[in-house]
Amino acid sequence: MVRAQMLAVGLFVAFWVVVGLGLFFIAIRGGVSGAQATLRTQARRRGRGVDIIFVIVYVGFGIALPVIFLTGNHVNASAQVGGIRLNSSERAGRDVFAQKCGFCHTLAAANAVGKVGPDLDMLQPTETLVLNTIANGCVQNAAPNATNACLGYGTMPAGVISGGQAQDVAAFVARVAGKE
């Protein structure tokens, strides 16, 4: 995995070096027309090897490099959010949040833009607060000192998720809210 990333970075740098050298060649020949004239005169003299090198470079930069970038970092990309490395329970919490909570709540790390419940990125709740709200729900205008008083707007039923899923979601939300 690390080796593929190193190769991708090397190819990326090599691509920009080739682009820079090409621009330098055009500039030193007095513009595009001068570069074209130089290439036309040298085209008669160049051998088959130059054509093969051109094809290899073209295939390498035009096909291989994009494929490496598109497929090479998939595992790392799903293991983190906004640069925060997630553990397995937080990744599971992200999935559950997307399925059960994202319809109502906004949380950038889960690509959720719900409008019914509070924006968790703004609220940045603790794990304990998330667990309490999941377990007890949320009622507007609740009695003083009630366990189901809301911090935002909307109403949330108690027990939407439970057990390990609730723990995973609480850990995920507490870890990423407001950080992306």
N, C-alpha and C positions, 0 to 999 in steps of 0.2 A: 504494500500500500504506500509506504513512504517512498519507495523507489519509483513508483508510478508518478507520485506527486513531484518528485525531484526532476523526473524526465519531462513532465508537463511544464514546469517552471523553466527548465533549460530550453525547451522548444519555444516557449513564449518569448524569452529573452532573445533567442536566435532570430525569431521572426522580426522583432523590432530592430535588430541589428541589420538584417537584410533590407528592411524598409528604409532605414537611415542611410545605408550605403547606396541604395537606389536613388534616394533624393539627392545625396551628395554627387552622384554621377550625373544626374540631370543638371544640377546647378553648375558643375565644373565644365560641362559641355555647352553652356550658354542657353539652357532652357530645353524644352521638350523637343523642338525641331532639331537642335544640335545633337541631342542624344539619339534621336531617330536616325539622323544622317550617319552618325558614328556606328550605330548598330547595323545599318544597311551595308556599309563598307566592310564591316567585320563579319557579316553573315556569310559572305562568300568564302572567307578564310577559315571559319571555325569548323571544328570536326564534329563527329557524331557524339563524342563524349560530353560536349557542352549541352547538347540537346537532352541527353540522358540525365545529366545533373539538374537541368531545368525542370524536367518532369518529376524527378525525385523531390526536389524542393517544393514544387507546386503541390504534389500529392501530400507531402508531409505537413505543409502549413495549411493547405486548403481542406484536407480531410482528416488526417490523423490528429492534429492538434485540437481541432474542435471536438472530436470524439472523445479524446482523453479528458478535456475539461468538462464535457457534459456528463460523463459517466464516472470519472475518477473520484469524485468527492461526495458521492451520494450517502455513504455510511456516516461520514462525519457531519454532513449537513443535517441529517435527521437526529443526530445525537446532541445537538445544541440549538439554542435559540438566542439570537442576538449576541453571540459570543459566550453565552453562559452554557457550560457543559452540563447536560442533564443526566441524572442517574436513571436506572431502569424504572423505578417507581414514578419519577417525575415524567418520564416519557409516556408511561402508561396513563398518568394523570392528564397529560396533554390530550391524549386520544379520547379519554372519557369526557373531558371538558368540551372538546369539539362536538361530541355526540349529544351530550345532555345539557350543557350549560351555555354554549355559544349562541344559542337562539335568543337568549335574553341579555347576556352580559357582553360587554366589550372587553377584549383582552388581545392586544396586538400579537403577543407570542403564540396565540392559538388561531390567529387570523379571524377572530370573532368580532362582529360589529353589531351585537344585539342592542336594542334600544329600550327594553322593558326594565331590566334591572340596572343596578349601578355600574358605572365604568370602573372596572377593577384596576385599570392602569392608573386612574386618578386616585382611587381609594387606597390602593396598596395595602390590602389587609394582611394580617398575620395568619399563620397556619391555624392557630387556635380560633380566631374569629371566623375563618372559613369553615372549619369543622363545626363550630357552634351554629352557624347559619344553615349549613347543610342538615344538621340533626334537628334543629328546632324550627326551621323555616323563617319567614319574615312577614310580619303583618304591619301595615300602616296604622298609625294611631294606637299602638299597643299600650297596655297598662304600664304605668311606671315600674321600672325594675323587672320587666318581663324578659324572658330569655329569647323571645322572638321579635324584639323591636328591630326595625329596619334602620340601616345607616343611609340608605338611598331611597329611591322611589320604586314603585312596583311591589308586588306581593309574590312571595316564593313559598311553595308548599314544603312542608317538612319531609325529609327522607327521600328526596329525588334520587339520591344514590346513597349507598351505605357501605359499611365495612371497609375493606381494603381499597375499594374504589374511592370512597370519600377521603381516606388518608392520602391516596395518590394525588387526587385533585387538589386537596389543601396544600400539599407539599409543592406541587407545580405552581399554583397560583401565588403562593407566598414567595416563591423563588424568583418568578419572572415578572410579576405585576409592576408596571411602570418602568421597566428596564429596557424596553425595546423602542 
